[in-house]
Amino acid sequence: MKYLLVIVSIFLFTRPTNANEFECLVEALYHEARSENDIGVLAVGTIILNRVKHKRFPNTICRVVHQGYYWKTNPIRNKCQFSYWCDGKTEKYKNIKSLFRIILLAEMLWDGAAIASLNKATHYHASYVRPMWSIKKQFKLITQKGRHLFYVDSR
């Protein structure tokens, strides 16, 4: 219960000015990287924010993390840039302790924190999968952080 009160306090009193964008960042970090250590979470967040700045991707956090193919306003299963968004599951926060940690890390990213070695990276995937895009020559593997592999698109 005390974690819930702390989270409510953070959301109500210390949220960044664009709350919807911040919530999308928290949502993505929680569902994509909550099992990672802090560096792993920050790495995933760095990619999200790199995409927002890149001309080939949408220019808001929510549009970046919800990018994909839709049918009748619903994301098509397994056709999204971020797998959590179209995996057929609801985006619920079940682990309050993890959510609290993710909010703190999201605030760091919001305030400008980033993993410097990933400053040009725009793609990543979990190490236990091998998406088709990752074998294309244009994608150069640059590092692994936790259970995620990070790439630069050389186009």
N, C-alpha and C positions, 0 to 999 in steps of 0.2 A: 504494500500500500504506500509506503514512503516513496518508492521509486515513481509511482504514478503521480504523487503530489509534486515531486521535483520536475517531472516532465511537463505537467500542466503549467507549472510556474515558468519554465523555460519558454514554452509556446506562448504564454500570455504576456510575459514581461520582457523577454530578451530576443524576440524574433526579429530577424532582419526586416527592413522596410517592405520588401516584396515577398510577403508571406507565402503566396501560392508557389512561387519559384523555389523558395526554401523548402517547402513541404515536398515538392517533386524531387529535390535533391536528397532529402532524408529518405523518402520512399525508395528511390533507386539504390541508395547505399545500403539500406536495411535489407532489401530483397536480393541484391547482387553480391554483397560483401560482408554481411554481419559476422560470418564465421572467420573472417580474416583478422590478423592483428591490425593495429592502428595504421601501420605503413601500408598494408594491403588495402584498407578502406580508403585512405588518402590517395592511393594510386588510382583506384577506380574513380574516385571523385575528380581527380586531375583529368582523366580522360573525358569525363562528362563535360567539364568546363572547357577543355580544349576544343571539343566539338562545338560548343556554343560560339566560340570565337572563330571557328573555321568556316570559310565560305561555302563548303560543300554540305554543311549540315544546318539545321534550323538554328535560329539565333536566340532561343530561350531554353532554359533547362527543361521545362515541361515538354516542349516540342521535341527536344533531343531524346529524352528518355521514353517518350510515348511514340516515337517515330516507327512506322511500320505500315503494313497493308491492312486496310479496314474493309469490312462489309457491313453495311447498314449501321454505321458508327461504332461497330465493335471490332476490336483488333482480331485479326485472323491468327489462329493458333500457330505458333512457331514461325511467324512471318514478321517479327519485330526486331529492331536493332538491339533491344535489351530483353533478354529471354523472360524475365519475370513478368513483363507487361502482357505477354500473350501466351502464357503457359496454361491458361484455363483456370487458374486459382485466383481467389480474391486477395487483394493486397491488405491483409490484416497484420497488425503488429502483435505477435503472440509472446515475444520475449521482451518484457519491459526493461530489464537490465541492459540488453543489447540495444534497444531503442534509445535509451538514455545516452549510451556511449556514442551511438551514431549521430545523435543530435549535436553532441559536443564536437565531434569531428567535422560534421557539416558546417558548424559555425566557424571552425578554423578555415575550411575551404572557402567559405563565403567571405571571410576576412582576408583572403589572399594566399593562404597556405597552398603549397603544391609540391609534388615530387619533381625536382628539377630535372632529373634524368628522363622524365617523360614529357618534357615541354613541347615536343613535336608529335607525340603519339596521339592517335585518334581511335585506335582499335584495341580490343583485348578479348580474351576468352578464357574460360576455365581450362586448366591443364588436362582435365580428364575428357575433353571433347576436342574434335578437330574439324572446325567448320570449313566449308569449301573455300570461302574467301581467303583463309589463312595460307593456302598452298599456292596462291597466285604470286607471281614474281614481284609484283608491285608492293607487296607487304613484307617489310623487313622486321624480323623479330629483334627487339632491342633488349628485353630483360624479362625476368620472371619475378614477381612479388607475390609471395605466398602461393596460392593455387591458381594464379592468373598469369597469363602470358600477354605481353604488351608489344604492339606493333606500330611502325610508322608506315604510312601510305606514301610511297615514293613518287606517285604521280605528280 
